Amino acid sequence: MSRPTFDTNAAEIYRTSVELEAIDRRSADIVACKEQGDGRDSRDEEQLKESVEKARKKEIASYIKYNAFGTAMGFFVNGYMYDISSYIVAVYTDVFPSFRSNTFLQTAIGVSMLYGVMFGLLMFGFIADYFGRKKGLIMCSCLVLLGNIIGVASHGTTVNGGIWMMNIGLGVAGLGMGGEYTCNVPNVMEDSEGVDVKTRGRRTSMLVMCMEVMGNYMPFVVQIIIVAAACRNAHLGAASGCHYNILKRVSFAVATIPVIAVLIYRTRMRDSAMFAADKAKGKSRYDAIDFYVVIRHFAFRSVGAVMNWFLVDYINYSQGTFGVIILQSVIGVSLLKSLWITLAEGGAYLIWLPFLAALVVDKLGRRKTEVFGWMFLASTQLINSGFFWQLKAKPVAWIIWGTFVGGFQYFVFVPVYLIPAEAFPTKIRATMYGVSSSFGKAGGIIGTTIFPTLWVNFSGSAHSETLPALRLTMWFYAGLEYLALLLAFFFVPEYSQQSLIREDHRFDELRRRYAAKFAVRVGVTDHELQEESLQIGFFQLIKYKLKLSREEFQSYLKNYSATLCREVGLKTRARIELVSKLSTDYNDLTLFSRFLRIIRYGKAYNVQYEKNSEDMGYYDPVVEESDTEQLKTTEFDEISQSGVTGTLMDDVTAKGHS
């Protein structure tokens, strides 16, 4: 049966409250003109309506552009802040030989920001879904500004004391940087849905990943000037008179300028139209059905989103934080020369690869792009390990090969950034994005923490960071990358060309159908459905579970089930009975779940299962109203008990799909 045509443009389907008010005002003007008898004919009225519609579209396009620029600048600052400490660590290592052997303090600098980012992701994920993306973004910019101010002012009676003060600044800034992901990426993803579904991944990647990578190289531009002026002979040790505090303070001070600009600019940004529409449903708080749907239907895609982010950050942050030290150990260059090498690598090659990955991610698809990235990284890591000594003997070959290999990490990063923002519905998108990304930052913390220890322990009796031990760590990292390749192939969902609006509709339908099944199971009656004054929340229910007896708790359980039913529009027992029989088949778009269904139930079952999932996105609950009247009679109970309801339910489902 043919399906109705839906406009998948979010900006056409959803309107913010501001836009609705503007349209209402203009409609009132039309009515007023009619009442005054100004002589306009129907053609003039049509022209006025067209002008109103054009003004509305122009307003939508304007706020989307504002959101895009605010997103780009925010992630540019994020990129700068991520690499601000890399060469500060290298300077302290060269100026103070004792610092080089203090792996605990080295690790603290590397992970202090990551701890802040991890907790910021979790905290602002909830804030973005409950209070709004814009409010969260303004709070994020305030925290990043505060962290930069602490970094500029950091001082201590000893060198170590000054470093710990800087770590506090990095941690505070990290809280805001974590919120940048959970507030900004879902917002720009939802805006991109309204611009064009086919290029949603490219647009989001350009504004997020590409701008962050460009920001990654800005500290090198700033610090190469500072090192040349203040630490010209840093590699000679502390006696050289290197002004290391100047490097630290100016690096933070430079970042303060764009942070203030972004904070001011964000006062004009808006929540996306999709989020505004979801918020208008009045169901911001999480409930038991949300958790149930996530656990039952989103488990496999969560593995793909979480574990791949964990592994890519584990590898990237550990190697990135100690990258300069590795470069100095292998080819023996000075601090200033290593800065120039890193900057040349980025400007000549690395900074362009994210744009290439962004261009192909919609055409190849999320899964294929990520699998390609992991395959390339894993294979080249084996080459690095196998030909380690040959490459070390020729420093130029090491630099060129390492640069070429490193660029392909962005074929992993681009889909890793996109998948959590697409794989979950608008109601929980920011929260689940925060959970996925926080696991990634946990991987970065673990990798950065154990990398120096791993390097030393692989050295055996030497108890120092030797080159053979570095080679062993490279073998270990190759194994991790092949593991990530398998996880990406089986557990990454494919959302290229998939409408997020349709996914939101499926999620709402799942909630509605599971609410009906739950109500049937606990025996909710029409009397409880009509008691709208009894509103029980999920956490209240947990409290009653712990305090009350089984019989007393049962009544509260029924009231909670009735509350859920009222929220999803199920207000009669007859309709609950009807909806409870509808299919809850949901295709999570991972290969693992598809192979599992085929192995357990066969290909025919899998085809029907995926069809049911697709049809759910087009189902219209309005068709149930006429059938509910028929099912209010006692005849419905008799038919249900005799098992003849299958034909009736098929008719209802067919009507919903047509």
C-alpha positions in Angstrom: 0.0 0.0 0.0 1.4 3.4 -0.9 2.5 5.6 1.9 1.5 9.3 2.3 4.1 11.8 1.3 5.8 13.7 4.1 7.9 16.8 3.8 11.1 15.9 5.6 12.2 19.5 5.9 12.2 20.3 9.6 12.0 24.0 9.0 8.8 23.5 7.0 7.2 21.2 9.5 8.2 22.7 12.8 7.9 26.3 13.8 9.2 28.0 16.9 6.9 30.0 19.2 8.4 33.2 17.9 7.6 32.4 14.3 4.0 31.4 15.3 3.5 34.6 17.1 4.7 36.6 14.1 2.3 34.7 11.8 -0.6 35.2 14.3 0.1 38.9 14.3 0.1 39.1 10.5 -3.1 37.0 10.3 -4.7 39.4 12.8 -3.8 42.2 10.4 -5.5 40.4 7.6 -8.7 40.0 9.6 -8.5 43.7 10.7 -8.2 44.8 7.1 -11.3 42.8 6.2 -13.3 44.3 9.0 -12.4 47.8 8.0 -13.7 47.0 4.5 -10.6 48.2 2.7 -11.7 46.7 -0.6 -9.0 44.0 -1.0 -10.1 41.1 -3.1 -9.1 37.5 -2.7 -6.1 38.0 -4.9 -4.7 40.6 -2.6 -5.2 38.4 0.3 -3.3 35.5 -1.4 -0.4 37.9 -2.1 -0.3 39.0 1.5 -0.2 35.3 2.7 2.6 34.6 0.3 4.6 37.6 1.7 4.0 36.3 5.2 5.3 32.9 4.2 8.4 34.4 2.5 9.1 36.5 5.6 8.8 33.3 7.8 11.2 31.4 5.6 13.6 34.3 5.7 13.5 34.4 9.4 14.2 30.7 9.7 17.1 31.0 7.3 18.5 33.9 9.4 18.5 32.1 12.7 20.0 28.9 11.1 22.9 31.0 9.9 23.3 32.6 13.3 23.4 29.1 14.9 25.9 27.9 12.3 28.3 30.7 12.9 28.0 30.3 16.7 28.7 26.6 16.4 31.7 27.1 14.2 33.3 29.7 16.5 32.6 27.6 19.6 34.3 24.5 18.2 37.2 26.6 16.9 37.8 27.7 20.5 37.4 24.1 21.7 40.1 23.0 19.3 42.4 25.7 20.6 41.9 24.8 24.2 42.5 21.1 23.6 46.0 21.6 22.4 46.9 24.6 24.6 48.8 22.4 27.1 50.7 20.2 24.6 53.7 22.5 24.2 53.5 23.8 27.8 54.2 20.2 28.8 57.1 20.0 26.3 58.6 23.3 27.6 58.5 22.2 31.2 60.0 18.9 30.2 63.0 20.7 28.5 63.4 23.4 31.1 63.1 21.2 34.2 64.8 17.8 33.8 63.1 16.6 37.0 59.7 17.2 35.4 60.5 14.8 32.7 60.7 11.9 35.2 57.6 13.0 37.0 55.0 11.0 35.0 52.3 11.8 37.5 52.5 15.6 36.9 52.8 15.1 33.2 49.7 13.0 33.2 47.8 15.5 35.4 48.3 18.2 32.8 47.0 15.9 30.1 43.9 14.7 31.9 42.8 17.7 34.0 40.9 19.2 31.0 39.6 15.8 30.1 38.0 15.3 33.5 36.3 18.6 33.1 35.1 17.7 29.6 33.8 14.4 30.8 31.7 15.8 33.6 30.6 18.7 31.4 29.3 16.3 28.9 27.1 14.5 31.4 25.9 17.6 33.1 25.1 19.7 30.0 23.5 16.8 28.2 20.7 16.9 30.8 20.6 20.7 30.7 20.4 20.9 26.9 17.5 18.4 26.8 15.6 19.8 29.8 16.2 23.6 29.7 17.3 24.2 26.1 20.4 24.2 23.9 20.8 28.0 23.9 20.8 28.3 27.7 23.4 25.5 27.9 25.6 27.2 25.4 25.7 30.5 27.2 26.7 28.7 30.4 29.4 26.8 28.6 31.0 29.9 27.2 31.0 31.4 30.8 32.8 28.4 32.1 35.4 28.4 29.3 36.0 32.1 30.0 36.5 31.5 33.7 38.9 28.7 33.1 41.0 30.9 30.8 41.1 33.7 33.4 42.4 31.1 36.0 45.0 30.0 33.5 46.2 33.5 32.9 46.4 34.2 36.6 47.8 30.9 37.7 50.8 31.2 40.0 52.4 29.2 42.8 55.2 29.4 45.3 56.9 26.6 43.5 56.9 25.5 39.9 54.7 22.5 40.7 52.2 24.8 42.5 51.9 26.9 39.4 51.2 23.8 37.3 48.5 22.6 39.6 46.8 26.1 39.5 46.9 25.8 35.7 45.3 22.4 35.9 42.4 23.8 37.9 41.9 26.4 35.1 42.0 23.6 32.5 39.4 21.6 34.4 37.0 24.5 34.7 37.4 25.3 31.0 36.9 21.6 30.3 33.4 21.7 31.9 32.3 24.3 29.4 34.0 22.5 26.5 32.2 19.3 27.3 28.9 21.2 27.2 29.9 22.6 23.8 29.4 19.1 22.4 26.1 18.2 24.1 24.5 21.6 23.4 25.9 22.5 20.0 26.2 19.2 18.0 22.5 18.2 18.6 21.4 21.7 17.8 23.3 22.0 14.5 22.3 18.5 13.6 18.7 19.4 14.0 19.2 22.6 12.0 20.9 20.6 9.2 17.9 18.3 9.1 15.9 21.3 8.1 18.4 22.5 5.5 18.8 19.2 3.6 18.7 15.6 4.8 21.0 14.4 2.1 23.9 16.7 3.2 23.2 16.7 6.9 26.4 14.9 7.8 28.6 17.1 5.6 27.1 20.4 7.0 27.4 19.2 10.6 31.0 17.9 10.1 32.1 21.2 8.5 30.8 23.3 11.4 32.0 20.9 14.1 34.9 18.6 13.3 36.6 20.8 10.7 36.5 24.0 12.8 37.8 22.1 15.8 40.7 20.8 13.8 41.5 24.3 12.6 41.5 25.4 16.2 43.8 22.6 17.1 46.7 24.2 15.2 46.2 27.8 16.5 48.1 27.2 19.7 51.1 26.2 17.6 51.0 29.5 15.7 50.8 31.4 19.0 53.3 29.3 20.9 55.9 29.2 18.1 56.1 33.0 18.4 56.2 32.9 22.2 58.8 30.1 22.3 61.0 31.9 19.8 60.9 35.1 22.0 60.8 33.7 25.5 62.3 30.2 25.3 64.7 30.5 22.4 67.1 28.0 24.0 64.7 25.9 26.0 66.4 22.7 25.1 69.5 23.8 27.0 67.7 23.5 30.4 66.7 25.9 33.2 70.0 27.8 33.0 68.9 29.2 29.6 66.5 31.6 31.4 63.4 30.5 29.6 60.4 32.6 30.6 58.1 29.6 30.7 55.3 31.5 32.6 55.0 33.9 29.7 54.3 31.0 27.4 51.6 29.7 29.7 49.9 33.0 30.4 49.9 34.4 26.9 48.6 31.1 25.5 45.5 31.4 27.8 45.1 35.1 27.3 44.9 34.8 23.5 42.0 32.3 23.8 40.1 34.7 26.0 39.4 37.1 23.1 37.3 34.7 20.9 35.6 33.2 24.0 34.2 36.6 24.9 33.1 37.2 21.3 31.4 33.8 21.2 29.6 34.5 24.5 28.2 37.8 23.2 27.2 36.2 19.9 25.3 33.3 21.5 22.7 35.6 23.0 21.3 35.8 19.5 21.3 32.1 18.8 18.1 29.9 19.1 17.1 26.4 19.9 16.5 24.4 16.8 13.0 24.1 15.4 13.0 20.3 16.0 13.8 20.9 19.7 11.3 23.6 20.1 8.6 21.3 18.6 9.6 18.5 20.9 9.6 20.8 23.9 6.1 22.0 23.0 4.8 18.4 23.6 5.3 19.1 27.3 7.3 15.9 28.1 10.7 17.1 29.0 11.3 14.9 32.0 12.5 11.3 31.5 10.3 8.4 32.4 10.4 4.6 32.7 9.4 4.1 29.1 12.4 6.2 27.9 14.8 4.0 29.8 13.0 0.9 28.6 13.2 1.9 25.0 16.9 2.8 25.2 17.8 -0.5 26.9 15.6 -2.7 24.7 16.0 -1.1 21.2 19.1 1.2 21.4 21.6 -1.1 23.1 23.5 -2.3 20.0 23.8 1.2 18.5 24.9 2.5 21.9 27.8 0.0 21.8 28.9 1.4 18.4 28.6 5.0 19.6 30.2 4.5 23.0 33.0 2.0 22.4 34.4 3.5 19.2 34.5 7.0 20.8 36.3 5.4 23.8 38.9 3.7 21.6 39.6 6.7 19.2 40.0 9.1 22.2 42.2 6.5 24.0 44.5 6.4 21.1 44.3 10.0 20.0 44.7 11.7 23.4 47.5 9.5 24.6 49.6 9.9 21.5 48.7 13.5 21.0 49.6 14.6 24.6 53.0 13.0 24.4 53.4 13.4 20.6 56.1 16.1 20.9 58.1 14.0 23.5 57.8 11.0 21.1 59.0 13.1 18.2 62.0 14.4 20.2 62.9 10.9 21.5 62.8 9.3 18.0 64.5 11.9 15.8 66.1 14.1 18.5 64.9 17.5 17.5 64.8 20.6 19.7 61.6 22.1 21.1 61.4 25.0 18.6 62.0 22.7 15.6 59.3 20.2 16.8 56.9 23.2 16.9 57.7 24.0 13.3 57.4 20.4 12.2 53.9 20.1 13.8 52.8 23.4 12.3 54.1 22.4 8.9 52.4 19.0 9.1 49.1 20.6 9.9 49.2 23.4 7.3 50.4 21.3 4.5 48.2 18.2 4.9 46.4 17.4 8.2 44.1 20.4 8.3 42.6 19.5 5.0 41.7 15.8 5.7 38.7 16.6 7.9 37.1 18.5 5.0 37.7 15.5 2.7 36.1 13.1 5.3 33.1 15.5 5.6 32.6 15.5 1.9 32.4 11.7 1.6 30.6 10.8 4.8 27.1 11.3 3.3 28.0 9.4 0.1 29.9 6.5 1.6 27.7 6.4 4.7 28.7 6.6 8.4 29.6 2.9 8.7 31.7 2.6 5.6 33.6 5.8 6.3 34.5 4.8 9.8 35.4 1.2 8.8 37.7 2.7 6.1 39.4 5.0 8.7 40.0 2.2 11.2 41.3 -0.2 8.6 43.8 2.4 7.3 45.0 3.4 10.8 45.3 -0.2 12.0 47.2 -1.4 8.9 49.6 1.6 8.9 50.2 1.2 12.6 51.5 -2.3 11.8 53.8 -0.8 9.2 55.1 1.7 11.7 55.9 -1.0 14.2 57.4 -3.4 11.7 59.6 -0.8 10.0 60.3 1.3 13.2 64.1 1.2 13.0 64.2 1.9 9.3 62.0 4.9 9.6 63.9 6.2 12.7 67.1 6.1 10.7 65.7 8.6 8.3 63.9 11.4 10.2 62.4 13.0 7.1 60.8 9.6 6.2 59.4 9.3 9.7 57.9 12.8 9.6 56.4 12.3 6.1 55.0 8.9 6.8 53.6 9.8 10.2 51.9 12.9 8.7 50.3 10.9 5.9 49.0 8.2 8.4 47.7 10.7 10.9 45.5 12.4 8.5 43.2 9.4 8.1 42.1 9.5 11.7 39.5 12.0 10.6 37.7 9.4 8.7 37.0 7.9 12.1 36.4 11.1 14.0 33.8 12.5 11.6 31.3 9.6 11.8 32.1 9.2 15.5 31.0 12.8 16.1 27.9 12.3 14.0 26.5 9.0 15.1 25.3 9.8 18.6 23.6 13.0 17.3 21.6 10.9 14.8 21.0 7.6 16.5 18.8 9.0 19.4 15.6 10.9 19.3 15.3 14.6 20.0 13.9 14.1 23.5 17.1 12.4 24.7 19.5 13.3 22.0 21.8 15.7 24.0 21.8 13.4 27.0 22.8 10.3 25.0 25.3 12.3 23.1 26.8 13.3 26.4 26.9 9.7 27.6 28.6 8.5 24.4 31.1 11.3 24.3 31.9 11.1 28.1 32.9 7.5 27.5 35.3 8.8 24.8 36.8 11.3 27.2 37.1 8.5 29.8 39.1 6.6 27.2 41.3 9.7 26.7 41.9 10.0 30.5 42.8 6.3 30.7 45.0 6.4 27.7 46.8 9.5 28.8 47.2 8.2 32.3 48.7 4.9 31.5 50.7 5.8 28.4 53.9 7.0 30.3 53.6 4.0 32.6 53.1 1.6 29.7 56.1 3.0 27.9 58.3 2.7 31.0 57.0 -0.8 31.9 57.6 -2.1 28.4 61.2 -1.0 28.8 61.8 -3.9 31.3 64.8 -3.4 33.6 65.7 -0.1 32.0 63.0 1.8 34.0 63.0 4.6 31.5 61.3 5.5 28.2 63.3 3.5 25.7 62.7 3.2 21.9 62.2 -0.6 21.9 59.5 0.0 24.5 57.9 2.7 22.3 57.8 0.2 19.5 55.9 -2.3 21.7 53.3 0.3 22.5 52.8 0.8 18.8 52.1 -3.0 18.4 49.6 -2.7 21.2 47.8 0.3 19.6 47.5 -1.6 16.3 45.6 -4.3 18.1 43.2 -1.8 19.6 42.6 -0.3 16.2 41.7 -3.7 14.7 39.3 -4.2 17.6 37.6 -0.9 16.8 37.3 -1.9 13.2 35.2 -4.9 14.1 33.0 -2.9 16.5 32.5 -0.3 13.8 31.4 -2.9 11.2 28.9 -4.6 13.4 27.6 -2.0 15.8 27.6 1.4 14.0 24.1 2.3 12.7 23.7 3.7 9.2 21.8 7.0 9.3 22.9 8.5 6.0 19.8 9.8 4.1 17.6 8.8 7.1 15.1 11.4 8.3 15.5 12.4 11.9 11.9 13.6 12.0 10.7 10.1 11.0 12.9 8.7 13.8 11.3 11.0 16.3 7.9 9.7 15.1 9.0 6.1 15.6 10.3 6.9 19.1 6.9 8.5 20.0 5.1 5.5 18.6 7.2 3.1 20.6 6.5 5.1 23.8 2.8 5.1 23.0 2.7 1.4 22.4 4.8 0.4 25.3 2.7 2.7 27.6 -0.4 0.8 26.4 1.2 -2.6 27.0 2.3 -1.5 30.4 -1.2 -0.3 31.3 -2.7 -3.6 30.1 -0.2 -5.6 32.2 -0.9 -3.7 35.5 -4.7 -3.5 34.8 -5.3 0.3 34.4 -9.0 1.1 34.3 -11.0 4.0 32.9 -11.5 5.4 36.4 -7.7 5.7 36.9 -7.3 7.3 33.5 -9.8 10.0 34.4 -8.0 10.9 37.7 -5.8 13.5 36.1 -5.0 15.0 39.5 -2.9 11.9 40.3 0.4 12.7 38.6 3.2 10.4 39.7 6.8 10.7 38.4 9.3 8.0 37.8 11.5 8.9 40.8 8.5 9.2 43.0 7.5 5.7 42.0 11.0 4.4 43.0 10.6 6.0 46.4 7.2 4.3 46.9 8.7 1.0 45.8 11.3 1.2 48.6 8.9 2.4 51.3 5.5 0.7 50.7 4.3 -2.9 50.8 3.5 -4.8 47.6 -0.2 -4.2 47.8 0.1 -0.5 48.5 2.7 0.0 45.8 0.4 -1.7 43.2 -2.1 1.2 43.4 0.7 3.7 42.8 2.0 1.6 39.9 -1.4 1.8 38.3 -1.6 5.6 38.8 1.9 6.0 37.3 0.9 3.8 34.3 -2.2 6.0 33.9 0.0 9.1 34.0 2.1 7.7 31.1 -1.0 6.9 29.1 -2.4 10.4 29.5 0.9 11.9 28.4 0.9 9.9 25.1 -2.8 10.6 24.4 -4.3 7.3 25.6 -7.3 8.3 27.7 -9.6 5.3 27.4 -9.2 1.6 28.3 -10.6 0.6 24.9 -8.0 2.5 23.0 -5.3 1.1 25.3 -6.4 -2.4 24.4 -6.2 -1.5 20.7 -2.8 0.1 20.8 -1.3 -2.6 23.0 -1.7 -5.1 20.1 0.3 -3.0 17.7 3.8 -4.1 16.6 6.9 -2.8 18.5 9.4 -4.0 15.9 12.2 -1.5 15.7 15.2 -1.7 13.3 18.2 -0.1 15.0 20.1 -0.1 11.6 23.1 -2.1 12.9 24.5 -5.1 11.1 24.8 -7.1 14.3 21.1 -7.0 15.1 20.2 -7.8 11.5 22.5 -10.8 11.4 21.2 -11.9 14.8 17.5 -11.8 13.6 18.4 -13.7 10.4 20.3 -16.4 12.4 17.5 -16.8 15.0 14.4 -16.4 12.9 15.3 -16.5 9.2 15.4 -14.0 6.3 11.6 -13.8 5.9 11.1 -12.7 9.5 13.9 -10.1 9.2 12.2 -8.6 6.1 8.9 -8.3 7.8 10.5 -7.0 11.0 12.2 -4.2 9.0 9.0 -3.4 7.2 7.1 -3.1 10.4 9.8 -0.7 11.7 9.6 1.4 8.5 5.8 1.5 8.6 5.9 2.8 12.2 7.4 6.0 10.9 4.3 6.6 8.8 1.6 5.4 11.2 -1.2 7.9 12.0 -2.9 7.3 15.4 -6.0 9.3 14.2 -7.3 6.2 12.5 -7.7 4.4 15.9 -10.5 6.8 17.0 -13.3 5.2 15.0 -12.2 1.7 15.8 -12.0 2.5 19.5 -15.7 3.1 19.6 -16.3 -0.4 18.3 -14.0 -1.9 20.8 -15.7 -0.3 23.8 -18.5 -2.9 23.7 -18.3 -6.3 25.4 -18.0 -7.8 22.0 -14.4 -6.7 22.0 -13.6 -8.7 25.1 -15.1 -11.8 23.6 -13.2 -11.4 20.3 -10.0 -10.8 22.2 -10.4 -13.9 24.3 -11.2 -16.0 21.2 -8.0 -14.8 19.4 -9.9 -13.4 16.5 -8.5 -9.9 17.0 -5.6 -10.4 14.6 -7.7 -9.6 11.6 -9.2 -6.5 13.2 -5.8 -5.3 14.3 -4.4 -5.9 10.8 -7.2 -3.7 9.4 -6.4 -0.9 11.9 -2.7 -1.1 11.2 -3.3 -1.0 7.4 -5.5 2.1 7.9 -2.7 3.8 9.9 -0.2 3.1 7.1 -2.4 4.3 4.3 
